[in-house]
Amino acid sequence: MGQKINPLGFRLGTSQSHHSLWFEQPKYYFEGLQEDKKIRDYIQNFLQENMRISAGVEGIGRIEIQKGIDLIQVIIYMGFPNLLKEEKSQAIKELQSNVQTICNSLNSLNRKVNIAIIRIKEPYGHPKILAEYLAEQLKNRVPFRKAIQKAIELTEKTGTKGIQIQIAGRIEGNEIARVEWIRKGRVPLQTIRAKIDYCSYTIRTIYGALGIKIWIFTDER
């Protein structure tokens, strides 16, 4: 039986870095973790509600949170920041104010919150954004092979070296659940120095839940 390991955790400290950078005393660690989770959840909900095109795609690649003594720095990497309903500066201002309120309600340190939005140059080279795109195609009942092929074409334009996409569940409404996957190019999962981005994404369709997994090989150190 194969033993699977998360490709991101497997490469922490080599080609991957932590998305949360902070420390806390052991007895207060759960409070820091709760604060981290609430900040991420609120940002995702806020951005989803404030996109011009309501397609279920937030376009968030990742959210990095760095906590200092008197400052919480939040960096949002987005694929399509120009699709926000408001101006980028106005959206950041509103988001910053609301996140500040959340942080103040959770602890008494009153640390200042600073939020920055950085645009991802090649959105479809990021597995989470690609998974959101693929999920939307499957919800609209696009044949899964056609949807996967289109996703691979979008990724190839970004200059990646390899991609693997896996879909599991009752694909296209079949009574028996199965796993389908397609690989294009190299995806060296056992090579630690290989920079591989990974995403696991779940969508709900009229036939039930489908699981999407995407591995993208971008570079090798």
N, C-alpha and C positions, 0 to 999 in steps of 0.2 A: 504494500500500500504506500503510495507516494506521500511524503511529508512536505506540505506546502509551507512556505515562509513568506511573510509580507516583504515584497521587493524594496520598499522604502525603508523599513526598519532594519533590513539586512545590510543596507548601505549607509546607515547613519554614521557620520564622522568621516566618510570617504567622499562619496559623490552626492550625498544628501545631507541637509541640515534641518534642525528642529524648527517647527513653525511657531513654537512658544518658547520664549527665552526669559525666564524669571526663576527666582528661588524663594522659598518660604520656610519658616520654621515648621517642623513636622506637625505640631498640633494645629497649625493654621493652614496646612497644605490644602485641605478640602475646600477652604474658603477661596483660595487662589484659583483652584480648579473650577469651582462653581462660577466665579467671576469670568474666567476665560471662556467657559461654555456659553454663558449668557451673552457676552459680547459678540461671539461668533454667530449665535442664533439670531440675535437682533439684526446684525449687519446683513445677513443673508435674506431675512424677511423684508427688511427695509428696501434693499436693492431690487428684490423681486417685485415688490409693489410699485416701484418707481421707474420701471423700464417702460419705454414708449411702446414697444411691441410685446404684448402679453402672450409669449410663446412658451412660458415655463422654463426659460433659459436665463439664468442670472448672469452667466458669463464670468463667474468668479473662479479664477485659477487657484488661488490660495489666499489665506489671511494670516499674516504674521503679527504676533503680539509680543512686544518687548516691554517688560515692567522694570522701572527703576525706583529709586527711593521716593521721588516726587513727580514722576511722569510715567504715563502709559502710552507707548508709541504703537499705533495700529497701522499696518501697511496692507492695503487691499490691492491685490494684483487682478485686474479685470481685462477681459478680452474686448469688451465693447462699451467703454465708459461713455461714448458719445450717444448711446441709446437711452441715457437717463432722461427722464421727463424734465428735470430742472437743469440749470447750468451746473457744471461740475463743481464750481466753487460754492454755490448755494447748497448743493446736495451734501457736500462735505461739512459745511457749517451746521446744517440741520442734524446730520448724523452725529457729528461731534458733540453737539449739545445733548442729544438724547442718550448717547453712550455715557457721557459724563454723569447724567442723572442716575443711570443704572449703577455705575461704579460707586457713586456717593451713597446710594441706598444699601449697598452690600458691605461696605466697610467704612471706618471712620478716619482713614488716612487722607482723604480728600486729595488724591493725586490728580494732576491735570492730565486730560486726555488729548492726544494729538493724533489726527487721522490723515493719512495720505492715500490717494488712489493712483496707482501706477498702471499704465496700459501695457498689456502683453503684446509684443510685436507680432507674434504669430499665434493667434488664439487657438487655431485647430492643431497646433503642435502640442497642446496641453491636454492630457487625458480626461480631466474632469469636464472641460468645455466640450470636448468631442463626445463624451458620454451623454451629456445633456442634449446635444444635437441628435445623436443616434436614438435616444429615448423618445424625443419628439417625433422622429420619423416612424418609429414603431407604434406609437400611440395613434398616429394617423393612418395606420394599417398599410404602410409601405412594405412590400415584401422584404424580409429581413436580409436576404443576400444582396438585394439592390441597395438597401440602406447601408450595409457594411461596406460595399464596394465604393459608394459615394464618400463615406467617412474616410476610407483609406486614400482615395484620390485627394481629398482636402488635406490630409496629413502629409502626403508625398510632396505637395507644393511648398511645405515649410522646410524641406531639406532634412528630414529625419532619416535615420539609417535603417529603421525597421519598426514594424508595428504588429501587434497581435491583438485580436478582438475575440472575445468569447461571450456568447449569450446562452443562458440556461433558463429552462422553464417550459411552459406550454407555448412553444413558438407557433405563431399564426393560428392559435386555437386548437392545436392537436391535443387529443385526449391524453396521450402519454408524454410526460415531460422529457426533454432531452437536452443535450449540450452540443452547440455548434460553435466552431471556432475557425478563424482564418488568420494566417500569418503571411506577412509580406516583408521580405528583407530579413536581416539578422536581428534576433532578440536573445542575446546571451544572458539568461537569467542567473546562471551560476557564476558569472564573472563579477566579482565585487567592484572592480575598477570601472565597469561599464555603467554609465549614467542612464538609468532607466526610470522613467516616470510611470506611475501606476495609479489606477483609479478603480474602485469597486462601487457600482451604482445600482440602485434598485428602483424599478418603475412598476407602477400598477396599471394594468390594462384590463379590458373587459373580460379577459380570459384568466386573469390572475397575475401574480407577481412574476416579473422577469428580472434576472440578474445579469448585469453587464460588467465585464472586466476588460480593461484596456491596459496594455503594456506598450510604451513607446521608447525605443532605443534612440537616444540623441547623440551620444558621444562616448568616447572611451579614453580614460586617462592613462 
